[in-house]
Every structure is written in C-alpha cells, then in structure tokens.
Amino acid sequence: MSEVPVDVTRLTESFGDDYEFLNDTYQIFLDDTQTRIAELVDVVESSSAEHCAAVAHAIKGASENVGAETMSAIAGAMELDGRAGDMSNAPSNLKALQAEFEKASAFIVDYLDSIRP
C-alpha cells in the first residue's frame, strides 16, 4: 500500500491540472466519504453485514477513483467480510479506515492549497 495517502496522479493524468475540477472532485469525495463513514459506524454497531458490504463498496470505489489506495483496500476488505457475513474484523477495520480518511483528508487539503491559482 502507498505511503502517500492519495495518489493525485490518478486524476491529474486523466484530467490535467484544472484546479476547479480537482477541487470539486476532491470536495465531493471528502463530503460523501465522511457521510458514508458515519453511516458505517452505525452499521458496524448494529452488526449488519449486508449493509456494511454495501457502504464499504461505495467507499472502496470512491477511494479508488481519487487515488486513495489504502482507503480502498481497507474498505474492500470490509466489503468482502460483509458479503461473507463476517463482522468480526469490522470494528478494527473501521478504526483503520477512519484513521486513513483523516490522513487522506489532510493530504487533499494541503494538495489543493498548493495548486490553488
């Protein structure tokens, strides 16, 4: 897994260095993922494996799209466990996902500040 929380080349190689586009895309990712992680907290507390798989799948895809590879891997593990009906690793994976989201969020904010026109 990557030491940098977000591989910005995932978007810049495809879409260039259009600040407005990158800012909008990353802001949507941050807002949506924050909401989904809050939902995942409730899901893990209720031990709903099927719902956990669905929410984790959405986080996995969004994270992959913006280059947050470690987040995508953690959410992917949660998705697979949820699909298997296994919630035993969900609390620790959720903590790891939350910690990685904090790193990714800080990295994205700093990155956007560094490219702001």
Backbone as JSON, one array per atom type, in Angstrom:
{
  "sequence": "MSEVPVDVTRLTESFGDDYEFLNDTYQIFLDDTQTRIAELVDVVESSSAEHCAAVAHAIKGASENVGAETMSAIAGAMELDGRAGDMSNAPSNLKALQAEFEKASAFIVDYLDSIRP",
  "N": [[0.83, -1.18, 0.0], [0.36, 2.29, -0.52], [2.53, 4.87, 0.73], [1.91, 7.53, 0.6], [-1.1, 9.1, 1.2], [-2.93, 9.72, -0.84], [-2.87, 9.26, -4.24], [-2.36, 11.6, -6.35], [-1.96, 11.63, -9.04], [-3.76, 9.95, -10.16], [-6.05, 11.37, -10.84], [-4.94, 13.67, -12.1], [-3.49, 12.74, -14.32], [-5.49, 11.95, -16.03], [-7.2, 14.15, -16.21], [-5.76, 16.48, -16.17], [-4.42, 19.57, -14.8], [-6.54, 21.11, -13.88], [-7.68, 23.24, -11.65], [-10.26, 23.9, -10.6], [-11.83, 21.68, -11.33], [-10.42, 19.59, -10.01], [-10.6, 20.48, -7.34], [-13.42, 20.49, -6.96], [-13.97, 17.75, -7.38], [-12.42, 16.46, -5.37], [-13.58, 17.66, -3.09], [-16.21, 16.71, -3.2], [-15.65, 13.99, -2.87], [-14.53, 14.04, -0.24], [-16.69, 15.05, 1.33], [-18.77, 13.19, 0.77], [-17.58, 10.77, 1.52], [-17.08, 11.2, 4.22], [-19.7, 11.25, 5.19], [-20.48, 8.65, 4.52], [-18.71, 7.13, 6.08], [-19.59, 7.81, 8.63], [-22.09, 6.62, 8.47], [-21.23, 4.0, 8.26], [-20.2, 3.57, 10.81], [-22.55, 3.37, 12.36], [-23.61, 1.11, 11.11], [-21.7, -0.87, 11.69], [-21.95, -0.94, 14.46], [-24.5, -2.01, 14.63], [-24.11, -4.45, 13.57], [-24.78, -5.24, 10.93], [-24.16, -7.06, 8.36], [-24.69, -7.2, 5.56], [-25.44, -4.54, 4.93], [-23.1, -3.3, 5.7], [-21.34, -4.29, 3.76], [-22.38, -3.05, 1.48], [-22.07, -0.25, 1.98], [-19.31, -0.13, 2.41], [-18.45, -0.94, -0.1], [-19.17, 1.28, -1.69], [-17.46, 3.24, -0.58], [-15.01, 2.07, -1.16], [-14.95, 2.17, -4.0], [-15.13, 4.97, -4.52], [-12.82, 5.84, -3.24], [-10.82, 4.52, -4.67], [-11.19, 5.76, -7.15], [-10.21, 8.37, -6.71], [-7.61, 7.93, -6.03], [-6.96, 7.13, -3.44], [-5.58, 4.74, -2.27], [-4.98, 3.05, -0.03], [-7.18, 3.46, 1.61], [-9.13, 2.43, -0.11], [-8.36, -0.27, -0.17], [-8.77, -1.07, 2.52], [-11.54, -0.6, 2.79], [-12.36, -2.37, 0.84], [-11.7, -4.84, 2.01], [-13.49, -4.78, 4.13], [-15.86, -4.84, 2.71], [-15.73, -7.43, 1.49], [-15.69, -9.05, 3.8], [-18.18, -8.34, 4.87], [-19.9, -9.28, 2.87], [-19.48, -11.96, 3.21], [-20.73, -12.3, 5.56], [-19.32, -11.9, 7.86], [-18.55, -10.11, 10.55], [-16.51, -9.8, 12.33], [-14.01, -8.55, 12.05], [-14.74, -6.0, 11.53], [-14.92, -3.76, 13.44], [-12.15, -3.12, 13.97], [-11.22, -2.7, 11.36], [-12.8, -0.55, 10.66], [-11.81, 1.45, 12.38], [-9.24, 1.66, 11.31], [-9.89, 2.56, 8.76], [-11.08, 5.03, 9.35], [-8.86, 6.38, 10.43], [-7.16, 6.42, 8.21], [-8.73, 7.93, 6.49], [-8.61, 10.4, 7.76], [-5.9, 11.03, 7.35], [-5.86, 11.11, 4.54], [-7.68, 13.18, 4.07], [-6.38, 15.43, 5.2], [-4.11, 15.45, 3.58], [-5.27, 15.94, 1.04], [-6.4, 18.51, 1.42], [-4.07, 20.0, 1.88], [-2.78, 19.54, -0.58], [-4.59, 20.71, -2.42], [-4.43, 23.36, -1.55], [-1.8, 23.86, -2.3], [-1.87, 23.94, -5.07], [-3.63, 25.87, -5.71], [-4.74, 28.52, -7.75]],
  "CA": [[0.0, 0.0, 0.0], [1.09, 3.52, -0.71], [2.79, 5.68, 1.92], [1.19, 8.77, 0.38], [-2.5, 8.69, 1.34], [-3.69, 9.92, -2.07], [-2.06, 9.36, -5.46], [-3.04, 12.63, -7.12], [-1.83, 11.39, -10.48], [-4.95, 9.22, -10.61], [-6.91, 12.36, -11.5], [-4.24, 14.63, -12.95], [-3.12, 12.12, -15.59], [-6.67, 11.87, -16.88], [-7.93, 15.4, -16.33], [-4.87, 17.63, -16.14], [-4.28, 20.29, -13.55], [-7.66, 22.05, -13.77], [-7.91, 23.39, -10.21], [-11.69, 23.85, -10.27], [-12.27, 20.29, -11.44], [-9.82, 18.81, -8.92], [-11.19, 20.93, -6.09], [-14.79, 19.97, -6.88], [-13.94, 16.29, -7.25], [-11.95, 16.1, -4.03], [-14.55, 18.09, -2.09], [-17.31, 15.72, -3.23], [-15.12, 12.78, -2.24], [-14.41, 14.24, 1.21], [-18.03, 15.18, 1.93], [-19.5, 11.93, 0.62], [-16.92, 9.72, 2.31], [-17.33, 11.49, 5.65], [-21.07, 10.8, 5.45], [-20.52, 7.18, 4.45], [-18.02, 6.57, 7.25], [-20.53, 7.95, 9.75], [-23.08, 5.55, 8.29], [-20.55, 2.74, 8.56], [-20.12, 3.47, 12.28], [-23.85, 2.83, 12.78], [-23.75, -0.24, 10.55], [-20.83, -1.77, 12.46], [-22.56, -1.1, 15.78], [-25.69, -2.85, 14.52], [-23.65, -5.73, 13.02], [-25.49, -5.54, 9.7], [-23.12, -7.44, 7.39], [-25.09, -6.84, 4.2], [-25.35, -3.09, 4.83], [-21.67, -2.99, 5.78], [-20.76, -4.58, 2.45], [-22.84, -2.04, 0.52], [-21.44, 1.04, 2.28], [-17.88, -0.29, 2.18], [-18.28, -0.97, -1.55], [-19.21, 2.66, -2.17], [-16.23, 3.9, -0.14], [-13.92, 1.46, -1.92], [-14.95, 2.71, -5.35], [-14.81, 6.39, -4.49], [-11.42, 5.97, -2.85], [-10.03, 4.09, -5.82], [-11.31, 6.78, -8.19], [-9.39, 9.56, -6.43], [-6.24, 7.54, -5.73], [-6.76, 6.82, -2.02], [-5.45, 3.29, -2.41], [-5.06, 2.35, 1.25], [-8.6, 3.51, 1.99], [-9.84, 1.49, -0.98], [-8.04, -1.63, 0.27], [-9.45, -1.33, 3.79], [-12.97, -0.71, 2.5], [-12.54, -3.63, 0.1], [-11.69, -5.94, 2.99], [-14.77, -4.69, 4.85], [-16.89, -5.3, 1.79], [-15.65, -8.89, 1.38], [-16.14, -9.63, 5.07], [-19.63, -8.15, 4.97], [-20.56, -10.22, 1.93], [-19.35, -13.29, 3.8], [-21.46, -12.31, 6.82], [-18.34, -11.88, 8.94], [-18.35, -8.76, 11.09], [-15.53, -9.87, 13.42], [-12.93, -7.57, 11.82], [-15.32, -4.69, 11.18], [-14.52, -2.64, 14.32], [-10.74, -2.72, 13.75], [-11.11, -2.14, 10.01], [-13.43, 0.78, 10.69], [-10.84, 2.36, 13.0], [-8.17, 1.87, 10.33], [-10.46, 3.37, 7.69], [-11.23, 6.39, 9.88], [-7.52, 6.96, 10.54], [-6.67, 6.67, 6.86], [-9.5, 9.04, 5.95], [-8.05, 11.62, 8.34], [-4.66, 11.3, 6.63], [-6.2, 11.48, 3.17], [-8.32, 14.5, 4.12], [-5.33, 16.43, 5.43], [-3.28, 15.47, 2.37], [-6.03, 16.59, -0.03], [-6.49, 19.94, 1.74], [-2.74, 20.57, 1.61], [-2.54, 19.49, -2.02], [-5.4, 21.74, -3.08], [-3.83, 24.66, -1.21], [-0.54, 24.03, -3.02], [-2.1, 24.17, -6.5], [-4.62, 26.95, -5.88], [-4.22, 29.6, -8.6]],
  "C": [[0.87, 1.25, 0.0], [1.33, 4.24, 0.62], [2.12, 7.04, 1.82], [-0.29, 8.42, 0.39], [-3.33, 8.84, 0.07], [-2.71, 10.09, -3.23], [-2.77, 10.34, -6.39], [-2.93, 12.42, -8.63], [-3.01, 10.61, -11.03], [-5.89, 10.16, -11.35], [-6.14, 13.25, -12.47], [-3.8, 14.02, -14.28], [-4.29, 12.07, -16.55], [-7.28, 13.23, -17.18], [-7.06, 16.65, -16.28], [-4.86, 18.32, -14.79], [-5.34, 21.38, -13.4], [-8.07, 22.14, -12.29], [-9.38, 23.24, -9.85], [-12.21, 22.42, -10.31], [-11.73, 19.47, -10.27], [-10.42, 19.19, -7.58], [-12.6, 20.37, -5.92], [-14.81, 18.47, -6.64], [-13.5, 15.86, -5.86], [-12.93, 16.52, -2.94], [-15.74, 17.13, -2.04], [-16.86, 14.44, -2.55], [-15.07, 12.93, -0.72], [-15.77, 14.29, 1.89], [-18.77, 13.84, 1.91], [-18.9, 10.84, 1.5], [-17.11, 9.95, 3.8], [-18.72, 11.0, 6.04], [-21.14, 9.28, 5.47], [-19.79, 6.52, 5.62], [-18.89, 6.7, 8.49], [-21.62, 6.88, 9.68], [-22.48, 4.2, 8.64], [-20.4, 2.52, 10.05], [-21.42, 2.84, 12.81], [-24.03, 1.39, 12.32], [-22.92, -1.25, 11.35], [-21.42, -1.99, 13.84], [-23.77, -2.02, 15.75], [-25.36, -4.24, 13.96], [-24.44, -6.17, 11.79], [-24.48, -5.8, 8.59], [-23.46, -7.0, 5.97], [-24.97, -5.33, 3.97], [-23.89, -2.64, 4.88], [-21.02, -3.2, 4.42], [-21.13, -3.5, 1.44], [-22.15, -0.69, 0.74], [-19.94, 0.96, 2.0], [-17.57, -0.33, 0.68], [-18.25, 0.44, -2.13], [-17.94, 3.43, -1.8], [-15.04, 3.37, -0.93], [-13.83, 2.08, -3.31], [-14.56, 4.17, -5.41], [-13.33, 6.61, -4.17], [-10.49, 5.58, -4.0], [-10.04, 5.16, -6.9], [-10.41, 7.98, -7.97], [-7.95, 9.2, -6.05], [-5.95, 7.29, -4.27], [-6.72, 5.29, -1.88], [-5.56, 2.52, -1.09], [-6.5, 2.35, 1.75], [-9.4, 2.49, 1.18], [-9.6, 0.05, -0.54], [-8.76, -1.99, 1.57], [-10.95, -1.51, 3.57], [-13.27, -1.99, 1.73], [-12.57, -4.83, 1.01], [-13.0, -5.96, 3.77], [-15.91, -5.19, 3.97], [-16.9, -6.83, 1.69], [-16.12, -9.58, 2.65], [-17.65, -9.51, 5.22], [-20.4, -9.1, 4.07], [-20.54, -11.65, 2.45], [-20.13, -13.41, 5.12], [-20.58, -12.26, 8.04], [-18.07, -10.45, 9.38], [-17.26, -8.72, 12.17], [-14.4, -8.86, 13.26], [-13.44, -6.16, 11.59], [-14.9, -3.57, 12.13], [-13.07, -2.18, 14.09], [-10.54, -2.14, 12.36], [-11.73, -0.75, 9.94], [-12.47, 1.8, 11.29], [-9.71, 2.68, 12.02], [-8.66, 2.77, 9.2], [-10.61, 4.82, 8.13], [-9.87, 7.09, 9.96], [-6.97, 7.3, 9.16], [-7.43, 7.81, 6.19], [-8.98, 10.37, 6.49], [-6.76, 12.01, 7.62], [-4.95, 11.79, 5.21], [-6.82, 12.88, 3.12], [-7.29, 15.6, 4.27], [-4.45, 16.57, 4.19], [-3.99, 16.22, 1.24], [-6.12, 18.09, 0.2], [-5.16, 20.62, 1.43], [-2.44, 20.6, 0.12], [-3.32, 20.59, -2.74], [-4.88, 23.14, -2.78], [-2.56, 24.91, -2.05], [-0.73, 24.31, -4.51], [-3.11, 25.28, -6.78], [-4.02, 28.08, -6.71], [-4.15, 30.94, -7.86]]
}
